[in-house]
Amino acid sequence: MITYSLEPINITKELILSKVSEEQIFEHYGVPIKKGLFCSTLRRDKNPTVALYRNKSNRLMMKDFGDGSCLDCFGLVEVKFGVSYYMALQIIANDFGIISRQDLSKNKPKIKYTGTKIEETTQARIQVEIREFDEEDLK
């Protein structure tokens, strides 16, 4: 005989990230995964002012230089839907099929997942070569 547990699942960011990637979440809600600047999906933005990067904790972050905001994928959902952190977790879990809540509508993906990953960046190594001034430099 099969028994089912009716206990509610405790939705955490760790649980969600064990099932889907940060890149998948960003693309699902309309943020393109690419290097360089792009226009904000959260506000009217005529000039590209948003970039993605990995922070020191290796979390994928969306930095908007236009309004100064810096959001992870959960913060993106909070702002996009005007909800609390707890509700953002519920929305993401419902949209990706981790849970099924009848009281929440499923949000269709805004961008089909491309599989693109933003890797952790290494610090740039800047080197200089010292030389004597030549005639052109002295002019």
N, C-alpha and C positions, 0 to 999 in steps of 0.2 A: 504494500500500500504506500502511495506517495503522499507525503505531507508537505504543505506549503506554509511558509511563515508569512503572517500578515503584519509583521512589525515594519514600521516605516524605515526606509533607508536613510541613514544620516548622510546628507549630501555635503561633501567638502570639496575644496579646490583640488586636494590630492586625489580624491576619487575621480573627479572629472578628468584631471590630467593623466590619470592612469588609463583612461579610455580614449581620449582625443588629445591632439596636440594644441598648443597655443596658436600655431599658425592656422589650424583648421577652424578654431573659434573666431579668430580675427576675420578670416575670409568669409565665414558663414554670415557674419554681420556686416560685410561690405568693405572691409579694409584689405587692399591688395598687398600681398606679400612680395615686396621687392625692395631693392636697395635704392637709395636716393629719395628725393622729396616727391610728395604727391599731395593732392588736395584733400582736405578734411572731409570725412563723411558725416561728421557731427554738427557742422555749421556751414553756412555759405562761405565758400573759400574760392576766390578767383585765382589766387596764386598758390602754387605748391608750397606748403609750409609744414607738412607732416613727414616724419621719418620713423622707421622702426629700428630698434637696436636691442642688443642684449645687455642687461645691467650687470653689475658685479656679482649678483646672485644667480646669473644665467637666466633670468626671467625676460621674456620678450616684452618690450615696452614700446608704446606709441607716444612719441614726443611731438606736440603741436607747438611750433615756434610762433604761431600766430596769436594764440591765446595763453601760452605758457603751460598748458596742461600736459600731464604725463600719466598715461593710463596703461595698466596691463589689460589682458583680454576680459577679465571680470569687471574692471572699472569701465571698460568700453560699454559693456551691457548695462551697467548701472546708469551711465549717462544717457545712452541711447534710448532706454525705456523709462528713465526717471524713477528707478526703483532702488531698494536697499541692496546691500551686498548679499544678504540671505536670499532675497528674491531673484537676484541675478544668477546665483547658483542654481536655483530651481528652474529658471527659464532655460539656461544652458543645458542642464541635465534633461529637461523635457524635450528640447529641440534635437538633441543627439540620441534620444531613445534610452538614456540611462534610467530614467523613471518615466512613468506615464501619468500625467495629471490631467484629468478631464476639464478642470477649471482653467487651464492655460491653453491658449491656441499655439500650434506649432508654427514657428517662423521658418519660412523657406529660405534656403541659402541665397545670399545676395550674389556671391561669387562661387563658381564651382571650384572645389578644392584642387589646386594645381600641384600639390606635393612639394612646393618650394619651401625650403627651410632657411631661416636666418641663423647662421652659426655664430657662436661666440667669437668675438673679434679679439685679436691679439694686439698688444700695444705696438705702435709703429716704432721702428728703429731708425732714428735720424742720425746720419753720419756726415761729417764734414771732412774736406780735404784742405789742408793748409798749404798755401803756396805764396811765393813772393809776388809783389805787385809787378805787373809788366807795364810797358809804355801806355797801352790803351787805358789801363786802370788809373794811371797817374794823370792822364788828360782829363 
